[in-house]
Every structure is written in C-alpha cells, then in structure tokens.
C-alpha cells in the first residue's frame, strides 16, 4: 500500500490530538503507518511541516466552504464564514493550535509573511471580494482588515492556550470578526 503525504498528515494529526504534539515523535507516526522514517522525511522535514501542510489543506477546504454558507446579505454571509472558521480551527484544541502557531512563525517559508499569523488566507480573492461587498471598503482596506483579523485571532490563540482552553474560543472569535468587519446582528 502506497502511503501519501496526506495519509501521513492525517495519521499524525490524529496522534497529535490523542496524545499531544510534544508526546509524539516521527517514529510514532511511522510505526502507526508501517512506513520507514525515510518515507516520512521524503514528504516532511519535521513535525512542524506536518502541521503547516495540514493548515494549507484545511485552508483550501475552508475557502470551498465559503460558497456553501451563501446568504444574499453579504454581511451575514461573511459572519457565517468567520463563525465556521473559528469553529473549525477550535476543533483541534488549544494545545495543537498553539503548536500550529509556533510552526507558522518558525517556518522558513513563512518568515516573510509571519506578520500575518494564523488566520484566513489573505490571498483568497473570494474572501477579499466578500469583505469588499460586505463592508463597502476598497480592496487594499479589505486586505488590511483580514490582516488585522488574522493578528487578533493569533492573539486569541495565545490567550486560549494560556487559559488552558477555559473560555469559549468561538464566541470570542465571533466578537473579533464583528468588531473588525462591522458585522452586527442588527439589519
């Protein structure tokens, strides 16, 4: 049976969730899949690379989800997306989300963009277009808004980790989105 990069990633993420990122070694992932360490290192440099690959794959799924959450009112559409986003990333838990944040900052590939933190991929035209439609802001301001959102979410992840996951991450993330993008429940 051929084991793909995605197979390794999914197995590793399950192990990380079950036992904690710090408690899992590359050899544990290899043993679980019945592969050699060389097979692992053919696809990934280290465990951080697994987290970054998972985020990239997961980000594509989130962008696809944007269309499923359609509402004629662009503000409601945008709010639904950000609530879904917060719900989705919170499922991996405060510890693993924290290590994903660290991997993002430490990644040599992301150093030039590390100011963006963890969050919605700012290059996604579909997200930017929706922000423009919902906020009536020009493109450069929509891009700045998403950067501010990403940095606020990064701070929230750190706070959530320090509080050992003891508060409602989704509710706090919703407040961030409402504040930054002017999304309120009022029509």
C-alpha positions as CSV (number, residue, x, y, z in Angstrom):
1,X,0.0,0.0,0.0
2,X,1.4,3.4,-1.0
3,X,1.2,6.0,1.8
4,X,0.7,9.6,0.6
5,X,1.7,12.8,2.1
6,X,-1.9,13.4,3.0
7,X,-2.1,10.0,4.7
8,X,0.9,10.8,6.8
9,X,-0.6,14.2,7.7
10,X,-4.0,12.7,8.7
11,X,-2.3,10.0,10.8
12,X,0.0,12.5,12.5
13,X,-2.9,14.9,13.3
14,X,-4.9,12.1,14.9
15,X,-1.9,11.1,17.0
16,X,-1.2,14.7,18.0
17,X,-4.9,15.1,19.0
18,X,-4.9,11.9,21.0
19,X,-1.5,12.1,22.8
20,X,-0.4,15.8,22.4
21,X,2.0,17.2,19.9
22,X,5.0,17.1,22.2
23,X,4.4,13.5,23.1
24,X,4.5,12.2,19.5
25,X,7.8,11.5,17.7
26,X,8.3,11.0,14.0
27,X,8.9,7.3,14.8
28,X,5.5,7.0,16.4
29,X,3.9,8.3,13.1
30,X,6.0,5.9,11.1
31,X,5.1,2.9,13.3
32,X,1.4,3.8,13.1
33,X,1.5,3.8,9.3
34,X,4.1,1.0,8.9
35,X,6.5,3.2,7.0
36,X,10.2,4.0,7.4
37,X,11.5,7.3,8.7
38,X,12.9,7.8,5.2
39,X,9.4,7.7,3.8
40,X,8.3,10.3,6.3
41,X,11.3,12.6,5.6
42,X,10.6,12.2,1.9
43,X,7.5,14.3,2.4
44,X,8.2,16.3,5.5
45,X,11.2,17.9,7.2
46,X,9.8,17.5,10.7
47,X,6.5,17.5,12.7
48,X,6.1,21.3,12.2
49,X,5.9,20.7,8.4
50,X,3.0,18.3,9.0
51,X,1.1,21.0,10.9
52,X,1.8,23.5,8.1
53,X,0.7,21.0,5.4
54,X,-2.5,20.3,7.4
55,X,-3.2,24.0,7.7
56,X,-2.7,24.5,3.9
57,X,-5.0,21.6,3.1
58,X,-7.6,22.7,5.7
59,X,-7.4,26.3,4.4
60,X,-8.5,25.1,0.9
61,X,-11.5,23.3,2.5
62,X,-12.4,26.5,4.3
63,X,-12.4,28.5,1.1
64,X,-14.6,25.9,-0.6
65,X,-17.0,26.1,2.4
66,X,-17.4,29.8,1.7
67,X,-19.8,29.0,-1.2
68,X,-21.8,26.6,0.9
69,X,-22.6,29.3,3.5
70,X,-24.1,31.6,1.0
71,X,-26.6,34.3,2.1
72,X,-28.0,37.1,-0.1
73,X,-26.9,39.6,2.6
74,X,-23.0,39.8,2.3
75,X,-22.6,40.7,6.0
76,X,-24.5,37.6,7.1
77,X,-22.5,35.5,4.6
78,X,-19.2,36.9,5.9
79,X,-20.3,36.4,9.6
80,X,-21.3,32.7,8.8
81,X,-17.9,32.1,7.3
82,X,-16.0,33.5,10.2
83,X,-18.1,31.6,12.7
84,X,-17.5,28.4,10.7
85,X,-13.8,29.3,10.5
86,X,-13.5,29.8,14.3
87,X,-15.5,26.6,15.0
88,X,-13.3,24.6,12.6
89,X,-9.9,25.7,13.9
90,X,-11.0,25.3,17.5
91,X,-11.7,21.6,17.0
92,X,-8.0,20.8,17.1
93,X,-7.8,22.2,20.6
94,X,-5.8,24.9,22.3
95,X,-2.6,22.9,22.6
96,X,-2.3,21.8,18.9
97,X,-3.5,25.2,17.7
98,X,-0.7,26.8,19.7
99,X,1.9,24.5,18.2
100,X,0.5,25.3,14.7
101,X,1.0,29.0,15.5
102,X,4.6,28.3,16.6
103,X,5.2,26.2,13.4
104,X,3.9,29.0,11.3
105,X,6.2,31.6,12.9
106,X,9.2,29.3,12.8
107,X,8.8,28.2,9.2
108,X,11.5,29.5,6.9
109,X,8.9,29.5,4.1
110,X,6.6,31.8,6.1
111,X,9.1,34.1,7.7
112,X,8.4,36.9,5.2
113,X,4.7,36.6,6.0
114,X,4.9,35.8,9.7
115,X,3.2,39.1,10.4
116,X,0.0,37.6,9.1
117,X,-0.1,35.0,11.9
118,X,-2.7,32.2,11.7
119,X,-5.9,33.0,10.0
120,X,-7.8,33.3,6.8
121,X,-5.5,33.2,3.8
122,X,-5.3,36.8,2.7
123,X,-4.6,35.9,-0.9
124,X,-8.0,34.4,-1.4
125,X,-9.9,36.6,-3.8
126,X,-13.2,35.0,-2.8
127,X,-12.8,36.1,0.8
128,X,-11.5,39.6,-0.2
129,X,-14.3,40.1,-2.6
130,X,-16.9,39.1,0.1
131,X,-15.3,41.6,2.5
132,X,-15.4,44.3,-0.1
133,X,-19.1,43.6,-0.7
134,X,-20.0,43.3,3.0
135,X,-18.0,46.4,4.2
136,X,-18.1,48.6,1.1
137,X,-14.3,49.1,1.5
138,X,-11.8,49.2,-1.3
139,X,-9.6,46.1,-1.9
140,X,-6.5,47.5,-0.1
141,X,-8.6,48.2,3.1
142,X,-10.3,44.7,2.8
143,X,-6.8,43.2,2.7
144,X,-5.8,45.2,5.8
145,X,-8.9,44.2,7.6
146,X,-8.2,40.5,7.0
147,X,-4.6,41.1,8.3
148,X,-6.0,42.7,11.4
149,X,-8.4,39.8,11.9
150,X,-5.6,37.3,11.5
151,X,-3.4,39.0,14.1
152,X,-6.3,39.2,16.5
153,X,-7.0,35.5,16.0
154,X,-3.3,34.8,16.6
155,X,-3.5,36.7,19.9
156,X,-6.7,34.8,20.8
157,X,-5.0,31.5,20.2
158,X,-2.2,32.5,22.6
159,X,-4.7,33.7,25.2
160,X,-6.7,30.4,24.8
161,X,-3.5,28.4,25.3
162,X,-2.5,30.3,28.4
163,X,-6.1,29.8,29.8
164,X,-5.9,26.1,29.0
165,X,-8.9,26.3,26.7
166,X,-11.1,27.5,29.6
167,X,-13.2,30.1,27.6
168,X,-15.4,29.9,24.5
169,X,-13.0,30.4,21.6
170,X,-15.8,30.6,19.0
171,X,-17.7,33.3,20.9
172,X,-14.5,35.4,21.3
173,X,-13.6,34.9,17.6
174,X,-17.1,36.0,16.6
175,X,-16.6,39.2,18.6
176,X,-13.3,39.8,16.8
177,X,-15.0,39.4,13.4
178,X,-17.9,41.6,14.4
179,X,-15.6,44.3,15.6
180,X,-13.1,44.3,12.8
181,X,-15.6,43.9,9.9
182,X,-18.6,45.8,11.5
183,X,-20.8,42.6,11.5
184,X,-23.6,43.0,13.9
185,X,-26.9,41.1,14.3
186,X,-28.8,44.3,13.5
187,X,-30.0,44.8,10.0
